[in-house]
Amino acid sequence: MSYRPTRLRRAARTCVALASAGSFVLAGASAATATPIGLPFSGSSELGSSAPAAVVAPRLASVDNFRDVAGREAGYIGTGGLHVRQGVFYRANAITPSAEDLATLESLHLTAVYDLRTEAEIAANPNTLPSGVRYEKIQVLAADPSGDVASIAAKEQALAYVQSGYRSTVSDSVSRAGFGELLTQLADTPGAQIFHCTAGKDRTGWASALLLSIAGVSRETIMEDYLLTNEYSAASIDAKVARIAAAKGQEYAEVYRLLLGVDASYLQAAFDELDNNYESFDSYLVDGLGLDVETIIKLKLKLLV
């Protein structure tokens, strides 16, 4: 049995499930776009079907928040009961691997890496990437993420500061253009791809939430996945908190912990901003991020198996 027919059958099964669930009609799109779109089966690699059916993401000691967008085990459940496909999209913090972890990344046969950091962040901590991987910088922030962190002295301030940043991620025009570009490139580029920021939790967390939402994963599961940063990066967060405590005291360090990890209220603030400003998630994708229906369908076909 050849590989190509197998890929086509897999894509066909995905299309049937999506069509049965009504996922080819974007509820929030305008009447002009809310119609079924012809699917480009003639080159299934364009849809990402050349990716491995299941590749369990390795744990990387030197890139501690590296993980598969699809989740662990069999992959999260999305539209029509389909699983989110593993080995297609990865998320990470800054990619500064040890020699051993670099060899592991090499084994994943990555095609592209998207760096969502600012120029200053990149200069302070440049990536080390596997050979042959295409590297792209995409601006998703209008301003330096450090902002007025030095003035934060209470937990309530820390929570409010990060929540405000997440709301801006949804509403700011620079952020919307950047995330639209990222999703378009993820859709159009074949093979396994990684996107990342500095800690792999905020900008990266929102990008992952967008992909899982496109795949039809429940918001409850998306939130659980988002909070995994506190598990994956626990050791590095604790180490930073200890250093801050030694310099400025434990009380201040615990305030700062809220900036180093994630809290459910952060991602919820972004979802609330989306819900309050757009008729639906599909409307946000089309009207907010500027995606066309074909791009969204490409992502669905890449994500679901």
C-alpha positions as CSV (number, residue, x, y, z in Angstrom):
1,M,0.0,0.0,0.0
2,S,1.5,3.3,-1.1
3,Y,1.9,6.3,1.3
4,R,0.1,8.8,-0.9
5,P,-3.3,7.0,-1.1
6,T,-3.1,6.5,2.7
7,R,-2.6,10.3,3.1
8,L,-5.5,11.0,0.8
9,R,-7.8,8.6,2.6
10,R,-6.9,10.2,5.9
11,A,-7.7,13.7,4.5
12,A,-10.9,12.4,3.1
13,R,-12.0,11.0,6.5
14,T,-11.2,14.3,8.1
15,C,-13.2,16.2,5.4
16,V,-16.2,13.9,6.0
17,A,-16.1,14.4,9.7
18,L,-15.7,18.2,9.4
19,A,-18.5,18.5,6.8
20,S,-20.8,16.4,9.0
21,A,-20.1,18.7,11.9
22,G,-20.8,21.8,9.8
23,S,-17.2,23.0,10.1
24,F,-16.8,24.1,6.5
25,V,-19.3,26.9,7.1
26,L,-18.0,29.7,9.3
27,A,-20.8,30.8,11.4
28,G,-19.3,34.2,12.1
29,A,-18.3,35.0,8.5
30,S,-20.3,37.2,6.2
31,A,-22.9,35.7,3.9
32,A,-20.5,36.1,1.0
33,T,-17.9,33.8,2.7
34,A,-20.2,31.4,4.6
35,T,-20.3,28.8,1.9
36,P,-18.5,25.5,1.5
37,I,-15.1,25.8,0.0
38,G,-13.6,23.3,-2.6
39,L,-10.8,21.4,-1.0
40,P,-7.4,21.1,-2.8
41,F,-6.8,17.4,-2.7
42,S,-4.4,17.5,-5.6
43,G,-1.2,17.8,-3.5
44,S,-2.0,16.6,0.0
45,S,1.4,17.8,1.3
46,E,0.0,21.3,1.0
47,L,-2.5,20.3,3.7
48,G,0.1,19.0,6.0
49,S,-0.8,15.4,5.5
50,S,2.8,14.5,5.0
51,A,3.4,14.9,8.7
52,P,3.7,11.8,10.8
53,A,0.4,10.4,12.1
54,A,1.7,10.3,15.7
55,V,5.0,11.6,17.1
56,V,5.1,11.9,20.9
57,A,6.9,15.2,21.7
58,P,10.1,14.6,23.7
59,R,10.8,16.5,26.9
60,L,13.8,18.8,26.4
61,A,15.7,19.7,29.6
62,S,17.2,22.8,28.0
63,V,14.0,24.0,26.4
64,D,11.6,23.1,29.2
65,N,8.4,24.4,27.7
66,F,8.7,22.6,24.4
67,R,5.7,20.5,23.6
68,D,3.2,19.4,21.0
69,V,0.2,21.6,20.3
70,A,-1.8,18.4,20.0
71,G,-1.2,17.5,23.6
72,R,0.0,14.3,25.2
73,E,-1.1,10.7,24.6
74,A,-3.5,10.4,21.6
75,G,-4.0,14.2,21.1
76,Y,-6.9,16.3,22.2
77,I,-10.4,15.7,20.9
78,G,-11.6,18.2,18.4
79,T,-14.4,18.6,15.8
80,G,-16.4,15.5,15.0
81,G,-14.6,13.5,17.6
82,L,-11.3,13.6,15.6
83,H,-8.0,13.8,17.5
84,V,-5.6,16.7,17.0
85,R,-2.7,15.3,15.1
86,Q,0.7,15.1,16.8
87,G,4.0,15.9,15.1
88,V,2.6,18.8,13.1
89,F,2.8,22.0,15.3
90,Y,5.1,22.4,18.3
91,R,5.3,25.3,20.8
92,A,8.3,26.3,22.9
93,N,10.1,28.9,24.9
94,A,13.4,30.3,23.5
95,I,15.2,27.6,21.6
96,T,18.6,27.4,23.3
97,P,19.1,23.6,23.4
98,S,22.0,21.5,24.7
99,A,23.9,19.4,22.2
100,E,21.7,16.4,23.2
101,D,18.4,18.3,22.9
102,L,19.6,19.8,19.5
103,A,20.1,16.3,18.2
104,T,16.5,15.5,19.4
105,L,15.2,18.5,17.5
106,E,17.1,17.4,14.4
107,S,15.2,14.1,14.6
108,L,11.9,15.8,14.3
109,H,12.7,17.0,10.7
110,L,11.4,20.5,11.3
111,T,10.8,22.7,8.3
112,A,10.2,26.1,9.9
113,V,10.6,28.0,13.2
114,Y,8.6,31.2,13.9
115,D,10.1,33.5,16.5
116,L,7.5,35.8,18.2
117,R,10.0,37.7,20.3
118,T,11.0,41.3,20.0
119,E,14.4,42.3,18.5
120,A,15.7,43.0,22.0
121,E,14.7,39.6,23.3
122,I,16.3,37.9,20.4
123,A,19.5,39.8,20.8
124,A,19.7,38.9,24.5
125,N,19.0,35.2,24.0
126,P,19.5,34.0,20.3
127,N,18.2,30.7,19.1
128,T,20.3,27.7,18.2
129,L,18.4,25.8,15.5
130,P,18.7,22.5,13.6
131,S,20.4,22.9,10.2
132,G,18.2,23.5,7.2
133,V,15.3,24.9,9.2
134,R,13.7,28.1,7.8
135,Y,13.6,30.9,10.4
136,E,11.0,33.6,10.5
137,K,10.6,36.5,12.9
138,I,7.0,37.7,13.3
139,Q,6.0,40.7,15.3
140,V,3.0,40.1,17.5
141,L,3.6,42.9,20.1
142,A,3.3,46.6,19.6
143,A,5.5,47.3,22.6
144,D,8.3,45.8,24.7
145,P,6.7,43.1,26.9
146,S,8.6,44.1,30.0
147,G,6.6,47.3,30.2
148,D,6.3,48.7,33.7
149,V,7.0,45.5,35.5
150,A,9.4,47.2,38.0
151,S,6.5,49.2,39.4
152,I,4.4,46.1,40.3
153,A,4.4,45.5,44.1
154,A,1.3,43.5,44.8
155,K,-0.3,40.3,43.4
156,E,-3.4,42.2,42.3
157,Q,-1.2,44.5,40.3
158,A,0.6,41.6,38.7
159,L,-2.6,39.8,37.7
160,A,-4.2,43.0,36.3
161,Y,-1.0,43.8,34.4
162,V,-0.9,40.4,32.6
163,Q,-4.6,40.3,32.0
164,S,-4.4,43.7,30.3
165,G,-1.6,42.4,28.1
166,Y,-3.8,39.4,27.0
167,R,-6.7,41.7,26.2
168,S,-4.4,43.8,24.0
169,T,-3.2,40.6,22.2
170,V,-6.7,40.2,20.9
171,S,-7.6,43.9,20.2
172,D,-4.3,45.5,19.1
173,S,-3.8,45.9,15.4
174,V,-0.1,44.8,15.4
175,S,-1.0,41.7,17.4
176,R,-3.8,40.8,15.1
177,A,-1.7,41.2,12.0
178,G,1.1,39.2,13.5
179,F,-1.0,36.3,14.6
180,G,-2.8,36.3,11.2
181,E,0.6,36.1,9.5
182,L,1.7,33.2,11.8
183,L,-1.5,31.2,11.2
184,T,-1.2,31.8,7.4
185,Q,2.4,30.6,7.3
186,L,1.6,27.6,9.5
187,A,-1.2,26.7,7.0
188,D,0.9,27.2,3.9
189,T,4.2,25.6,5.0
190,P,4.5,21.8,4.8
191,G,6.1,19.6,7.4
192,A,6.5,20.0,11.2
193,Q,6.8,23.5,12.5
194,I,7.6,25.3,15.8
195,F,6.5,28.7,17.0
196,H,7.8,30.3,20.2
197,C,8.5,33.3,22.3
198,T,10.7,33.8,25.4
199,A,8.9,31.8,28.0
200,G,6.6,29.9,25.6
201,K,3.5,30.9,27.6
202,D,1.9,34.2,26.6
203,R,2.3,34.9,22.9
204,T,2.9,31.2,22.3
205,G,0.0,30.3,24.6
206,W,-2.4,32.5,22.6
207,A,-1.2,31.1,19.3
208,S,-1.7,27.5,20.6
209,A,-5.1,28.4,21.9
210,L,-6.0,29.7,18.4
211,L,-4.9,26.5,16.7
212,L,-6.8,24.3,19.2
213,S,-9.9,26.5,18.8
214,I,-9.7,26.1,15.0
215,A,-9.5,22.3,15.6
216,G,-12.7,22.5,17.7
217,V,-11.1,21.6,21.0
218,S,-13.2,22.7,24.0
219,R,-12.1,25.8,25.9
220,E,-11.9,23.8,29.0
221,T,-9.3,21.5,27.4
222,I,-7.5,24.5,25.9
223,M,-7.3,26.1,29.4
224,E,-5.9,22.9,30.9
225,D,-3.3,22.8,28.1
226,Y,-2.4,26.4,28.7
227,L,-1.8,25.9,32.4
228,L,0.7,23.1,31.6
229,T,3.4,25.8,31.5
230,N,3.3,25.8,35.3
231,E,4.2,22.1,35.2
232,Y,6.7,22.1,32.3
233,S,8.6,25.1,33.5
234,A,8.2,24.5,37.3
235,A,11.9,24.0,37.9
236,S,13.0,27.1,36.1
237,I,10.3,29.3,37.6
238,D,11.2,28.1,41.1
239,A,14.9,28.8,40.4
240,K,14.1,32.4,39.3
241,V,11.8,33.0,42.3
242,A,14.5,31.8,44.6
243,R,17.0,34.2,43.1
244,I,14.5,37.1,43.3
245,A,13.7,36.2,47.0
246,A,17.4,36.2,47.8
247,A,17.7,39.7,46.4
248,K,14.4,41.4,47.2
249,G,12.6,39.1,49.7
250,Q,10.1,36.3,49.5
251,E,7.0,38.5,49.4
252,Y,8.2,40.3,46.3
253,A,9.3,37.1,44.7
254,E,5.9,35.5,45.1
255,V,4.4,38.6,43.3
256,Y,6.9,38.1,40.5
257,R,6.0,34.4,40.3
258,L,2.7,35.5,38.8
259,L,4.6,37.1,35.9
260,L,6.8,34.0,35.4
261,G,4.0,31.4,35.2
262,V,0.5,31.4,33.9
263,D,-2.9,31.9,35.6
264,A,-6.3,30.9,34.2
265,S,-7.4,34.5,34.4
266,Y,-4.8,35.5,31.8
267,L,-6.1,33.3,29.0
268,Q,-9.7,34.0,30.1
269,A,-9.1,37.7,29.7
270,A,-8.2,37.1,26.1
271,F,-11.2,34.9,25.4
272,D,-13.5,37.5,27.1
273,E,-12.0,40.2,24.9
274,L,-12.6,38.1,21.8
275,D,-16.2,37.3,22.9
276,N,-17.0,40.9,23.7
277,N,-15.7,42.3,20.4
278,Y,-16.5,39.7,17.8
279,E,-19.8,37.8,17.0
280,S,-17.9,34.5,17.1
281,F,-14.5,32.9,17.0
282,D,-14.8,32.5,13.3
283,S,-15.6,36.2,13.0
284,Y,-12.4,36.9,14.9
285,L,-10.4,34.8,12.5
286,V,-11.8,36.4,9.4
287,D,-12.5,40.0,10.5
288,G,-9.9,40.3,13.2
289,L,-6.9,38.3,11.9
290,G,-7.7,38.7,8.2
291,L,-7.7,35.0,7.4
292,D,-9.5,33.6,4.4
293,V,-11.7,30.5,4.6
294,E,-9.3,28.4,2.6
295,T,-6.5,29.1,5.1
296,I,-8.8,28.1,8.0
297,I,-9.7,24.9,6.2
298,K,-6.1,24.1,5.5
299,L,-5.3,24.5,9.2
300,K,-8.3,22.2,10.2
301,L,-7.1,19.5,7.8
302,K,-3.5,19.8,9.2
303,L,-4.7,19.7,12.8
304,L,-7.3,16.9,12.7
305,V,-6.9,13.2,12.0
